[in-house]
Amino acid sequence: MNELNLQPHLLLVDDEATNLRVLKQVLQDDYRLTFAKSGAEALRLVQVDKPDLILLDVMMPDMTGFETCEWLKAEADSKAIPIIFVTALKDAMDEAKGLELGAVDYITKPISPAVVKIRVKTHLSLVQADELKRTRLEVIQRLGRASEYKDNETGLHVMRMSHYSQVLALAYGFSESLAEELLHAAPMHDLGKIGIPDEIMLKPGKLTAAEFEIMKTHPLIGAEIIGECDSSLLSLAKEVALNHHEKWDGTGYPHGLKGEQIPIAARIVALADVFDALTTKRPYKEAWPLDKTLEYLKEQSGHHFEPKLVSLFIQELDKILVIMARWPELAAVDPQQG
């Protein structure tokens, strides 16, 4: 790949050649540029070579910039491309319309070169930040799935328990963003099982006392794998991985934490994880019916689980059952039974 192709790609759209020349002069040193003199030509070029950002005139014959923007935002392949309108229209209503259609910014003519450069750089940085976040999340999700290859659990278990955790977090008072972060952190709760020997992880029968002591090290292994990091998502994942086997009454592991010594995210994941394990068929047991499972959660209120979380779980049961029905195991419990 040559140096030119490493530059961000901008599509400049204007029916006036003079305006395109001005934009070219401002941007050509820092970006790879493609030019279109109509909305229809812009739509065709986007299909041929998708740009990283589009600078789009509004007042064009046949197809206006607003109409072009609508077309681009309606297509799956182009809806994420940031669009900056560059136009002589200065009315606030015109600017509002452009932003409502999905544009990220609005620059008025005659342009200021410095303003154009700053706006383009800013919005490309936002695109890169979003891409980095998306990529990091995909890596984290794949890392979370790694433990499934050493366990009898499935990807559907991870999907369900993560969504149960999000529902519980919102009911507990988490913000939308923090509850979503827990949704993405929860799949990593059993990451440490990667480090447990196969003869223990895959043993069909009951573990011996010595084998169980080795199994109990997986929270520590998971926390060590995730390590120290600046990412709030990974920090939350580490907190969950380390503490999701602690119990409210202090009888859990690895550190025997009690009550509110256990991070709330781990307390939430613990309940969600156990509920899903009980209501799903495993090689060593049948799926429990819903009424038996709820009775068990009530019995463990104040012992394994925080009482408030058990109450909230029952309060949010309708949402829990929707999640269960959305990602069912072949032999999962029927929510209508029991």
Phi, psi and omega in degrees: 000128181278169185299324182300319183286349176277346179285146173303145185257121178249139172254121180254125187235117178198140181279351179258120182299326180298317180295321178295322179295321179297313179296322178299316181298324183284325194248348191295334182286337188247347187221156170274124189248141170233146187238144174221141182255010177203162178296320181297318179294323178298317180298321179293316182293326179297324179289329182281316185210095187296123180279165176277337180200150180237130169259119195232122173290154180265307187275092177230148179290158177071301179226116181287168176298323177299315180295320178298317178299317179301317178298314182296320182284344179275345183261134183300323184286341186237354187295337182272353181289123178292138180240129173248120175283135176237109192208158175279348179292128184241000180291137181299328180293323177295318179296317179297320179298315180300317180291324178296328180286348176118001177292154181263345183198172187212114181245132181266148176270152355293141187284154169259119181308318181296319180295315180300313181299316182293316181296316180297313180299318181298313184286330173292325177295322178295320177299315180296322179294318178296319180294320178296318179296316180296316181295317179299319179295320178296319178297317180297317179297320179291324176296320178297327180286341184301323182294337180296333181285352178245019187216171176272000181279168182237170175299331178291325174302311181298320179298311183295309185296330177293318178288324173302317181298319179297316179300313179296320181298316178297318179295329182284341179117008176297150170291162179303318184290321180288324177295323177292324178296321177294323175306319182275337180276328186303323180300345181267008187299325182253024181305326183295346178295343174304326185270002179269133182304145182301323183295340175267312182298322186259008180295125184287332182263189181290142179284147172287168179301319180293319179294321180293326177298322176292317178301324182291353178275352187295331174297321179293320179295316179300315179297323180291321179298314181292318174072191179272134181204161180276342183293127178295326179294314180291326176297319177294319178298319178296317179300318179291313182301320184286327194243003187285353175255006171287154181238150184305324183272004175090008183262009181272193182218161014269349188243002179063035178293156185227141174054229185283000168295333179280126179305140185300324179299320180290325178295322179293311182297324179302314181292315180299320181294315181293318179302315181291322178298320182289322186272009181236140177291134176235165181303333184259001181197160173275162175291136176281145173292159186299317183296321178294321180294315180295324178296321178296317179300319178296319179297326183270000176297123183089350177250282177282319190244152173296129182305320181299321181292323177297316178298316180294323179298315179293321178299323183263019188301324179301318179292322179298317182291329175297317178296316179301319180287332182288324181235069185278143166283159179299328182243028180290159179294144174280118182302338182276350180275153175085000000 
